[in-house]
Amino acid sequence: MRGRTRSSCDDTSRSPFRTAFVLTGSAAEAEEAAQDAFLKAWHALGRFRAGAPFRPWLLTIVAREAGTRRRSAGRRAAWTARAAQDERWAPPAAAEPTEVAVLQRERTAALLAALGRLDERDREVVELRHVLGLSERETAGVLGVRPGTVKSRLSRALDRLRADLEEQP
């Protein structure tokens, strides 16, 4: 695969962990959920429909495992802190003027705080679509809903997020 910086195999191996992380909020729990999901997928490979897309099938297994772990462990609070470490949320480079860096940090902090105030269902759909970058179909598979449901939930969640951000000083 010349000329590509990332293979689809790399993406397939990272997506389960990232999906589990969004659903559990804990790196350790996400790692365990992804590993268990890979084992379950391996054992269920005979039930995989030939010709069906593999990634949504695998991510559905990951999501179920992560959801089970989240419910049994009762953990979820660490997502906001860990998301701040994601390179997409990182503060601007030092080469930018100080005012720009300060404004960017303030916007990032406000966005993360607003995400934390969303209810769990809204936060999950926003994180899966916009933080992880899953498609509507993949998000629907992970959440176990129809793509149209993802669209409506996402629209309402983004409206709530926007309203919350506008209310903040």
C-alpha positions, 0 to 999 in steps of 0.5 A: 500500500504505497503512498498511504500513511495508514492502512485499513488494518491499522484503522480496524485495530484502533477503532475498537479500542477508541469505540470502547474508550468512548463508551467506558470512559476508561483506558483500562476498561476499554483495553479489556473490552476491546480484547474481549470483543476480539476474542468473541468476534474470533469465536463468532467468525463462523456467524459473520455474513459473507459480503457484509462489512466487517468493521460495523460487525466488529464495532457492534461486538465491541460496543456490547462488551463495552456497555456491559463493562460500563454497566457492571463497573459503573465508571464513566467520569474519566472521558473528559480528562482523557479527551483533552489529551487527544491531539485534536483537542490539544492547545495550539502550537507555541508559534501562534500568538499568545492570545490565540492560544489562550482563546483556543484553550478556553474554547476547548475547555468550554466544549469539553465541559459542555460535552460533560454536561450532556446526558449519556445518550447524547454524549455517546452519539456526539463522541462516536460521530465527531470525536471518533469520526464513525459514519452514521451507519457505523454509529448506528451499528455501535449503538444498536439503532437505525441510521435515522435515529443517529441523525435525529439524536445527533441533531438534538444533541448538537442543538443542546450542546450549541445552546449550552455553549451559548449560555456560558459567559 
